[in-house]
């Protein structure tokens, strides 16, 4: 490929989290980098799977690999990445108010700045000044929407759309 999307150091950084390599059972994940490049191309351009350039592989093979990754569910690669990030404070939106996320943040020794979901029975205090910095989160969403496939929701299956958003977020994170 003439112009890869990922630089070598970016590919090395995410390679431990890619499903389907020598550490996993089943297919050894030959050509994981080209598959990731192909999925990133789809996410960035928003093109239909059938329009994937031949240099990035057979569209159906890439789609099936992507679909297998998305079936793993709930972004299993995200938790090790979150645990590895140094942060004293983590901001999130009301929609992210869950015991699971709160526990994960508490295990890291960080403070969760998440407004209480209206349906929550037990309320937690909220630091209003820190929460005002949430515009950074909104800026992140704005950057995610630069990935055409994220903004237009071309994926018909919710888990595939979640996987597209996850891949776009990883692409932003490793820049």
N, CA and C of each residue as an Amber inpcrd file, in Angstrom:
protein
   525
   0.8430000  -1.1690000   0.0000000   0.0000000   0.0000000   0.0000000
   0.8940000   1.2390000   0.0000000   0.5510000   2.2010000  -0.8330000
   1.3880000   3.3850000  -0.9860000   1.4180000   4.2590000   0.2590000
   0.2670000   4.4590000   0.8770000   0.1870000   5.3900000   2.0070000
  -0.5730000   4.7440000   3.1610000   0.1380000   4.0610000   4.0480000
  -0.5620000   3.4030000   5.1640000  -1.1670000   4.4200000   6.1220000
  -2.2430000   4.0220000   6.7720000  -2.9240000   4.8860000   7.7330000
  -2.1640000   4.8960000   9.0570000  -1.6540000   3.7240000   9.4370000
  -0.9130000   3.6000000  10.7070000   0.5910000   3.6600000  10.4710000
   1.2700000   4.4040000  11.3070000   2.7230000   4.3650000  11.2920000
   3.1630000   3.0970000  12.0350000   4.4170000   2.6970000  11.8320000
   4.9270000   1.4680000  12.4570000   4.8070000   1.5040000  13.9730000
   5.1610000   2.6430000  14.6030000   5.1010000   2.7140000  16.0660000
   3.6600000   2.6520000  16.5690000   2.7040000   3.1760000  15.7780000
   1.3000000   3.0870000  16.1660000   0.8220000   1.6310000  16.0960000
   1.2310000   0.9510000  15.0550000   0.8440000  -0.4540000  14.8970000
   1.4180000  -1.3030000  16.0320000   2.6600000  -1.0640000  16.3990000
   3.2770000  -1.7940000  17.5070000   2.5600000  -1.5040000  18.8280000
   2.0850000  -0.2710000  18.9790000   1.4150000   0.1260000  20.2160000
   0.0880000  -0.6000000  20.4170000  -0.6450000  -0.8380000  19.3280000
  -1.9490000  -1.4940000  19.4690000  -1.9010000  -3.0000000  19.2460000
  -0.7940000  -3.5210000  18.7390000  -0.7350000  -4.9470000  18.4060000
  -1.0390000  -5.8860000  19.5820000  -0.6750000  -5.5710000  20.8400000
  -1.0240000  -6.4920000  21.9250000  -2.5360000  -6.6090000  22.1600000
  -3.2990000  -5.6470000  21.6630000  -4.7370000  -5.6350000  21.9260000
  -5.5670000  -6.1580000  20.7510000  -4.9130000  -6.5010000  19.6540000
  -5.6490000  -6.9790000  18.4840000  -6.0030000  -8.4450000  18.6840000
  -7.2730000  -8.7340000  18.5190000  -7.7530000 -10.1030000  18.6640000
  -7.3220000 -10.9020000  17.4450000  -6.8550000 -12.1350000  17.6580000
  -6.4970000 -13.0200000  16.5570000  -5.0170000 -12.9740000  16.2350000
  -4.1750000 -13.1690000  17.2220000  -2.7480000 -13.2550000  16.9590000
  -2.2280000 -14.5790000  17.5150000  -0.9310000 -14.7080000  17.6660000
  -0.3390000 -15.9720000  18.1060000  -0.7610000 -16.3800000  19.5100000
  -1.2560000 -15.4140000  20.3350000  -1.6350000 -15.7320000  21.7130000
  -3.0300000 -16.3660000  21.8030000  -3.8210000 -16.2800000  20.7280000
  -5.1990000 -16.7470000  20.7980000  -5.3740000 -18.0390000  20.0220000
  -6.4100000 -18.7830000  20.4130000  -6.7180000 -20.0260000  19.7110000
  -7.3640000 -19.7100000  18.3720000  -7.3400000 -20.6780000  17.4660000
  -7.9840000 -20.4920000  16.1740000  -7.0100000 -19.9060000  15.1700000
  -7.5360000 -19.0980000  14.2710000  -6.7280000 -18.4790000  13.2330000
  -5.6220000 -17.6350000  13.8600000  -4.3870000 -17.7710000  13.3570000
  -3.2820000 -17.0380000  13.9660000  -3.3110000 -15.5410000  13.6930000
  -4.2560000 -15.0750000  12.8740000  -4.3450000 -13.6420000  12.6350000
  -3.2800000 -13.1360000  11.6880000  -2.9910000 -13.9340000  10.6520000
  -2.0270000 -13.4970000   9.6500000  -2.5130000 -12.1920000   9.0320000
  -1.6390000 -11.2560000   8.8950000  -1.9830000 -10.0070000   8.2410000
  -2.8760000  -9.0980000   9.0600000  -2.7260000  -9.1180000  10.3840000
  -3.5580000  -8.2530000  11.2150000  -3.4050000  -6.7850000  10.8330000
  -2.1950000  -6.3720000  10.4990000  -1.9830000  -4.9520000  10.1950000
  -2.7930000  -4.5300000   8.9800000  -2.7800000  -5.3320000   7.9230000
  -3.5150000  -4.9430000   6.7150000  -5.0220000  -4.9400000   6.9820000
  -5.4850000  -5.8500000   7.8430000  -6.9010000  -5.8660000   8.2000000
  -7.2530000  -4.5990000   8.9740000  -6.4070000  -4.2110000   9.9190000
  -6.6420000  -2.9880000  10.6900000  -6.6120000  -1.7800000   9.7570000
  -5.6550000  -1.7490000   8.8340000  -5.5860000  -0.6580000   7.8550000
  -6.8710000  -0.5940000   7.0350000  -7.3610000  -1.7510000   6.6060000
  -8.5770000  -1.7950000   5.7960000  -9.7860000  -1.2930000   6.5840000
  -9.9040000  -1.7290000   7.8330000 -11.0320000  -1.2910000   8.6670000
 -10.9320000   0.2100000   8.9300000  -9.7370000   0.7050000   9.1960000
  -9.5560000   2.1430000   9.3930000  -9.9250000   2.9240000   8.1330000
  -9.6180000   2.3660000   6.9620000  -9.9790000   3.0320000   5.7090000
 -11.5020000   3.1330000   5.5930000 -12.1870000   2.0460000   5.9210000
 -13.6550000   2.0410000   5.8770000 -14.2190000   3.0440000   6.8810000
 -13.6670000   3.0550000   8.0970000 -14.1500000   3.9580000   9.1460000
 -13.9120000   5.4150000   8.7500000 -12.7500000   5.6930000   8.1760000
 -12.4050000   7.0700000   7.8180000 -13.2250000   7.5780000   6.6360000
 -13.4050000   6.7520000   5.6110000 -14.0810000   7.2070000   4.3930000
 -15.5920000   7.0380000   4.4510000 -16.0640000   6.0670000   5.2430000
 -17.4960000   5.8000000   5.2820000 -17.9850000   5.0370000   4.0640000
 -17.0800000   4.5160000   3.2780000 -17.4530000   3.7890000   2.0690000
 -18.1120000   2.4560000   2.3980000 -18.9360000   1.9510000   1.4800000
 -19.4820000   0.6030000   1.6720000 -18.3430000  -0.4240000   1.6530000
 -18.5600000  -1.5350000   2.3440000 -17.5330000  -2.5730000   2.4190000
 -17.1030000  -3.0250000   1.0350000 -18.0390000  -3.1240000   0.1020000
 -17.7110000  -3.6100000  -1.2490000 -16.7930000  -2.6640000  -2.0190000
 -16.6560000  -1.4230000  -1.5760000 -15.7830000  -0.4570000  -2.2510000
 -14.3640000  -0.4420000  -1.6960000 -14.0570000  -1.3730000  -0.8200000
 -12.7070000  -1.4560000  -0.2540000 -11.7070000  -1.6920000  -1.3870000
 -10.6440000  -0.8880000  -1.4810000  -9.6450000  -1.0950000  -2.5370000
  -9.0200000  -2.4890000  -2.4560000  -8.7590000  -3.0660000  -3.6090000
  -8.1980000  -4.4220000  -3.6680000  -6.8730000  -4.5370000  -2.9250000
  -6.0970000  -3.4640000  -2.8950000  -4.8010000  -3.5040000  -2.2240000
  -4.9620000  -3.7520000  -0.7210000  -6.1420000  -3.4500000  -0.1610000
  -6.3880000  -3.6750000   1.2620000  -7.0050000  -5.0450000   1.5460000
  -7.2140000  -5.8300000   0.5160000  -7.7360000  -7.1800000   0.7140000
  -9.1580000  -7.3420000   0.2170000  -9.6260000  -8.5700000   0.2550000
 -10.9870000  -8.8820000  -0.1640000 -11.9760000  -8.2820000   0.8280000
 -12.9400000  -7.5310000   0.3290000 -13.8690000  -6.8170000   1.2180000
 -14.5990000  -7.7760000   2.1460000 -14.9670000  -8.9480000   1.6440000
 -15.7340000  -9.8920000   2.4600000 -14.8790000 -10.4790000   3.5780000
 -13.6160000 -10.7660000   3.2780000 -12.7130000 -11.2790000   4.3210000
 -12.4820000 -10.2380000   5.4070000 -12.2920000  -8.9890000   4.9920000
 -12.0760000  -7.9090000   5.9550000 -13.3300000  -7.7190000   6.7980000
 -14.5060000  -7.7170000   6.1470000 -15.7540000  -7.5360000   6.8890000
 -15.9690000  -8.6780000   7.8870000 -15.7110000  -9.9270000   7.4630000
 -15.8990000 -11.0560000   8.3860000 -14.9530000 -10.9540000   9.5750000
 -13.7060000 -10.5400000   9.3790000 -12.7480000 -10.3790000  10.4740000
 -13.2270000  -9.2760000  11.4160000 -13.6790000  -8.1480000  10.8180000
 -14.2020000  -7.0360000  11.6080000 -15.4190000  -7.4820000  12.4150000
 -16.2960000  -8.2460000  11.7920000 -17.4950000  -8.7230000  12.4670000
 -17.1340000  -9.6570000  13.6240000 -16.1350000 -10.5040000  13.4290000
 -15.6730000 -11.3830000  14.5300000 -15.1430000 -10.5500000  15.6840000
 -14.3810000  -9.4960000  15.3820000 -13.8570000  -8.6360000  16.4390000
 -15.0000000  -7.9600000  17.1760000 -16.0070000  -7.5060000  16.4430000
 -17.1060000  -6.7970000  17.1030000 -17.9610000  -7.7550000  17.9340000
 -17.9890000  -9.0410000  17.5740000 -18.7680000 -10.0230000  18.3450000
 -18.1690000 -10.2850000  19.7140000 -16.8870000  -9.9520000  19.8730000
 -16.2650000 -10.1570000  21.1780000 -16.9930000  -9.3450000  22.2350000
 -17.6500000  -8.2780000  21.8090000 -18.5660000  -7.5280000  22.6610000
 -17.9290000  -6.6190000  23.6810000 -18.5630000  -5.5150000  23.9190000
 -18.2240000  -4.5730000  24.9770000 -16.7630000  -4.1470000  24.9360000
 -16.2180000  -4.0590000  23.7360000 -14.8460000  -3.5930000  23.5150000
 -13.8650000  -4.1900000  24.5220000 -13.5750000  -5.5010000  24.4360000
 -12.6880000  -6.1180000  25.4210000 -11.2920000  -5.4970000  25.4340000
 -10.8990000  -4.8320000  24.3500000  -9.5920000  -4.2050000  24.3150000
  -9.5770000  -2.9100000  25.1110000 -10.7370000  -2.3170000  25.3780000
 -10.7820000  -1.0040000  26.0240000 -10.3470000  -1.0640000  27.4900000
 -10.7450000  -2.0980000  28.2130000 -10.4170000  -2.1540000  29.6420000
  -8.9110000  -2.1490000  29.9050000  -8.1070000  -2.9670000  29.1930000
  -6.6610000  -2.8850000  29.4460000  -6.1000000  -1.5080000  29.0950000
  -6.6640000  -0.8680000  28.0650000  -6.1870000   0.4600000  27.6990000
  -6.5390000   1.4800000  28.7720000  -7.7600000   1.4120000  29.3040000
  -8.1870000   2.3370000  30.3530000  -7.3550000   2.1190000  31.6160000
  -7.1330000   0.8460000  31.9670000  -6.3490000   0.5460000  33.1690000
  -4.9250000   1.0630000  33.0470000  -4.4000000   1.0670000  31.8170000
  -3.0230000   1.4900000  31.6060000  -2.8370000   2.9960000  31.5200000
  -3.9060000   3.7360000  31.3800000  -3.7790000   5.1910000  31.2580000
  -3.6450000   5.8420000  32.6250000  -2.6300000   6.6780000  32.8000000
  -2.4990000   7.3780000  34.0760000  -3.4860000   8.5380000  34.1350000
  -4.3160000   8.5550000  35.1440000  -5.2800000   9.6540000  35.3110000
  -5.7220000   9.7030000  36.7650000  -5.7500000  10.9000000  37.3090000
  -6.2590000  11.0890000  38.6610000  -7.7600000  11.3370000  38.6420000
  -8.2410000  11.8620000  37.5080000  -9.6580000  12.2030000  37.3610000
 -10.1220000  11.7040000  36.0000000 -11.3180000  11.1210000  35.9580000
 -11.8780000  10.7070000  34.6830000 -13.2790000  11.2760000  34.5540000
 -13.4870000  12.0160000  33.4590000 -14.7690000  12.6460000  33.1680000
 -15.5950000  11.7630000  32.2560000 -16.8990000  11.7730000  32.4620000
 -17.7960000  11.0490000  31.5740000 -19.1650000  11.7170000  31.6180000
 -20.0320000  11.2750000  30.7290000 -21.3710000  11.8290000  30.6280000
 -22.3350000  11.0140000  31.4800000 -23.5310000  11.5360000  31.6640000
 -24.5570000  10.8550000  32.4560000 -24.8260000   9.4460000  31.9360000
 -24.7710000   9.2920000  30.6250000 -25.0380000   7.9760000  30.0250000
 -24.0140000   6.9320000  30.4600000 -22.8350000   7.3800000  30.8840000
 -21.7770000   6.4620000  31.3090000 -21.8060000   6.1600000  32.7990000
 -22.8270000   6.6250000  33.4810000 -22.9460000   6.3990000  34.9220000
 -23.3430000   4.9450000  35.1600000 -22.3310000   4.1090000  35.4020000
 -22.5960000   2.6950000  35.6850000 -21.6750000   2.2370000  36.8020000
 -22.1200000   1.2400000  37.5310000 -21.3120000   0.7020000  38.6320000
 -20.0200000   0.1010000  38.0940000 -20.1010000  -0.5580000  36.9310000
 -18.9230000  -1.2080000  36.3560000 -17.8340000  -0.1840000  36.0430000
 -18.2050000   0.9060000  35.3710000 -17.2220000   1.9250000  35.0430000
 -16.7090000   2.6100000  36.3110000 -17.6000000   2.8930000  37.2350000
 -17.1910000   3.5070000  38.4990000 -16.2010000   2.6500000  39.2630000
 -16.4540000   1.3420000  39.2970000 -15.5380000   0.4190000  39.9830000
 -14.1760000   0.3700000  39.2920000 -14.1870000   0.3690000  37.9620000
 -12.9360000   0.3320000  37.2050000 -12.1070000   1.5830000  37.4930000
 -12.7680000   2.7340000  37.5340000 -12.0700000   3.9930000  37.8270000
 -11.5580000   3.9950000  39.2720000 -12.3780000   3.5050000  40.2100000
 -11.9690000   3.4590000  41.6240000 -10.7720000   2.5260000  41.8230000
 -10.7380000   1.4050000  41.0990000  -9.6100000   0.4700000  41.1970000
  -8.3050000   1.1420000  40.7920000  -8.3820000   2.0880000  39.8580000
  -7.1940000   2.8220000  39.4260000  -6.7830000   3.8790000  40.4330000
  -7.6480000   4.1550000  41.4080000  -7.3620000   5.2050000  42.3740000
  -7.6950000   6.5880000  41.8390000  -8.5010000   6.6390000  40.8030000
  -8.8900000   7.9200000  40.2050000 -10.2660000   8.3380000  40.7130000
 -10.5930000   9.5990000  40.4770000 -11.8980000  10.1370000  40.8550000
 -12.7800000  10.1740000  39.6100000 -13.9780000   9.6470000  39.7320000
 -14.9240000   9.6670000  38.6190000 -15.7740000  10.9250000  38.7140000
 -15.7430000  11.7240000  37.6520000 -16.5870000  12.9140000  37.5690000
 -17.6680000  12.5970000  36.5430000 -18.7330000  11.9830000  37.0310000
 -19.8350000  11.5480000  36.1750000 -21.1320000  11.9820000  36.8290000
 -21.9560000  12.7680000  36.1310000 -23.2480000  13.1540000  36.7240000
 -24.1050000  11.9130000  36.9760000 -24.8910000  11.9650000  38.0100000
 -25.7430000  10.8300000  38.3350000 -26.8330000  10.6600000  37.2870000
 -27.0260000   9.4200000  36.9050000 -28.1360000   9.0920000  36.0190000
 -29.4250000   9.3410000  36.8020000 -30.4410000   9.9520000  36.1790000
 -31.6800000  10.2310000  36.9130000 -32.3240000   8.9910000  37.5360000
 -32.0520000   7.8180000  36.9680000 -32.6540000   6.6000000  37.5030000
 -31.8430000   5.9890000  38.6500000 -30.6820000   6.5760000  38.9620000
 -29.8220000   6.0270000  40.0200000 -30.4740000   6.2390000  41.3880000
 -30.5320000   5.1720000  42.1690000 -31.1220000   5.2500000  43.5030000
 -30.1670000   5.9420000  44.4800000 -28.9060000   5.5310000  44.4740000
 -27.9050000   6.1170000  45.3680000 -27.1420000   7.2000000  44.5980000
 -27.2000000   8.4300000  45.0750000 -26.5670000   9.5630000  44.4090000
 -25.1590000   9.7940000  44.9440000 -24.2740000  10.1990000  44.0460000
 -22.9020000  10.5230000  44.4150000 -22.6650000  12.0090000  44.2020000
 -21.7790000  12.6200000  44.9900000 -21.5150000  14.0560000  44.8030000
 -20.7890000  14.2990000  43.4730000 -20.9860000  15.4940000  42.9180000
 -20.3800000  15.8540000  41.6410000 -19.6260000  17.1660000  41.7990000
 -18.3800000  17.1960000  41.3880000 -17.5790000  18.4170000  41.4050000
 -17.9510000  19.2250000  40.1610000 -18.7460000  20.2690000  40.3320000
 -19.2750000  21.0590000  39.2180000 -18.1660000  21.7490000  38.4200000
 -17.1120000  22.2330000  39.0980000 -16.0330000  22.9320000  38.3920000
 -15.2680000  21.9830000  37.4700000 -14.9890000  20.7910000  37.9570000
 -14.3000000  19.8190000  37.0990000 -15.2100000  19.3550000  35.9630000
 -16.4810000  19.1940000  36.2810000 -17.4060000  18.7390000  35.2380000
 -17.5520000  19.7930000  34.1400000 -17.3290000  21.0510000  34.4620000
 -17.3970000  22.1080000  33.4560000 -16.3270000  21.9170000  32.3780000
 -15.2790000  21.1740000  32.6940000 -14.2280000  20.8820000  31.7190000
 -14.6430000  19.8170000  30.7070000 -15.8760000  19.3810000  30.8080000
 -16.3740000  18.3240000  29.9510000 -16.3630000  18.6850000  28.4730000
 -16.1930000  19.9740000  28.1780000 -16.1530000  20.3710000  26.7770000
 -15.0650000  19.5940000  26.0250000 -14.0450000  19.1470000  26.7510000
 -13.0100000  18.3330000  26.1220000 -13.5960000  17.0270000  25.5890000
 -14.5460000  16.4790000  26.3320000 -15.2230000  15.2620000  25.8830000
 -16.0210000  15.5700000  24.6200000 -16.6930000  16.7140000  24.6220000
 -17.4640000  17.1070000  23.4390000 -16.5500000  17.3040000  22.2360000
 -15.3690000  17.8410000  22.4740000 -14.3980000  17.9970000  21.3860000
 -13.9810000  16.6310000  20.8410000 -13.8710000  15.6610000  21.7440000
 -13.5380000  14.2960000  21.3200000 -14.6260000  13.7360000  20.4080000
 -15.8830000  13.9530000  20.7950000 -16.9740000  13.4940000  19.9360000
 -16.9240000  14.1740000  18.5780000 -16.5840000  15.4380000  18.5840000
 -16.4640000  16.1700000  17.3280000 -15.3840000  15.5490000  16.4440000
 -14.2610000  15.1810000  17.0470000 -13.1810000  14.5420000  16.2870000
 -13.5780000  13.1570000  15.8090000 -14.3340000  12.4280000  16.6430000
 -14.8110000  11.1060000  16.2230000 -15.7190000  11.2170000  15.0060000
 -16.5230000  12.2670000  14.9710000 -17.4580000  12.4360000  13.8560000
 -16.7570000  12.8110000  12.5580000 -15.4540000  13.1040000  12.6250000
 -14.6900000  13.3230000  11.3970000 -14.4990000  12.0120000  10.6420000
 -14.6620000  10.8980000  11.3620000 -14.6520000   9.5910000  10.7160000
 -16.0550000   9.3950000  10.1370000 -16.1360000   9.4300000   8.8460000
 -17.4280000   9.4590000   8.1670000 -18.3450000   8.3170000   8.5930000
 -17.7680000   7.1590000   8.7880000 -18.5780000   5.9850000   9.1480000
 -19.1740000   6.1350000  10.5510000 -18.5120000   6.8360000  11.4370000
 -19.0440000   7.0880000  12.7820000 -20.1990000   8.0710000  12.6920000
 -20.0030000   9.1500000  11.9460000 -21.0000000  10.2160000  11.8730000
 -22.2850000   9.7750000  11.1870000 -22.1690000   8.9010000  10.1890000
 -23.3490000   8.5420000   9.3950000 -24.0270000   7.2550000   9.8430000
 -23.3930000   6.5070000  10.7350000 -23.9670000   5.2540000  11.2480000
 -24.3660000   4.3020000  10.1180000 -23.4510000   4.0770000   9.1700000
 -23.7370000   3.1670000   8.0660000 -23.8850000   1.7190000   8.5190000
 -23.2380000   1.3720000   9.6360000 -23.3260000  -0.0050000  10.1120000
 -24.7580000  -0.3090000  10.5320000 -25.2740000  -1.4350000  10.0830000
 -26.6660000  -1.7930000  10.3870000 -26.8140000  -2.4780000  11.7350000
 -25.7470000  -3.0870000  12.2200000 -25.7830000  -3.8210000  13.4840000
 -25.1310000  -2.9570000  14.5590000 -25.7980000  -2.8320000  15.6960000
 -25.3220000  -1.9470000  16.7690000 -23.9230000  -2.3220000  17.2350000
 -23.6340000  -3.6250000  17.3730000 -22.3110000  -4.0230000  17.8560000
 -21.2370000  -3.6460000  16.8440000 -21.5590000  -3.6710000  15.5440000
 -20.5880000  -3.2580000  14.5320000 -20.3540000  -1.7500000  14.6040000
 -21.4130000  -0.9880000  14.8590000 -21.2330000   0.4610000  14.9930000
 -20.3690000   0.7660000  16.2180000 -20.5990000   0.0640000  17.3080000
 -19.7750000   0.2410000  18.5000000 -18.3130000  -0.0670000  18.1810000
 -18.0890000  -1.1100000  17.4070000 -16.7170000  -1.4610000  17.0300000
 -16.0970000  -0.3760000  16.1460000 -16.8840000   0.2200000  15.2540000
 -16.3970000   1.3140000  14.4080000 -15.9840000   2.5000000  15.2760000
 -16.8230000   2.8420000  16.2420000 -16.5080000   3.9560000  17.1420000
 -15.2490000   3.6430000  17.9370000 -15.1180000   2.4080000  18.4090000
 -13.9340000   1.9970000  19.1730000 -12.6750000   2.1310000  18.3270000
 -12.7450000   1.6780000  17.0780000 -11.5800000   1.7590000  16.1900000
 -11.2240000   3.2170000  15.9020000 -12.2410000   4.0580000  15.6840000
 -11.9820000   5.4790000  15.4480000 -11.3380000   6.1130000  16.6760000
 -11.8250000   5.7580000  17.8600000 -11.2580000   6.3010000  19.0980000
  -9.8070000   5.8490000  19.2700000  -9.5250000   4.5920000  18.9590000
  -8.1420000   4.1030000  19.0400000  -7.2530000   4.8370000  18.0640000
  -7.7920000   5.1040000  16.8630000  -6.9980000   5.8310000  15.8520000
  -6.6580000   7.2340000  16.3620000  -7.5950000   7.8770000  17.0290000
  -7.3300000   9.2040000  17.6030000  -6.3350000   9.0990000  18.7600000
  -6.4950000   8.0670000  19.5800000  -5.6710000   7.9080000  20.7700000
  -4.2000000   7.6610000  20.4190000  -3.9380000   6.9080000  19.3550000
  -2.5520000   6.5590000  19.0400000  -1.8490000   7.6030000  18.1860000
  -2.5360000   8.6880000  17.8250000  -1.8870000   9.7430000  17.0320000
  -0.7470000  10.3760000  17.7570000
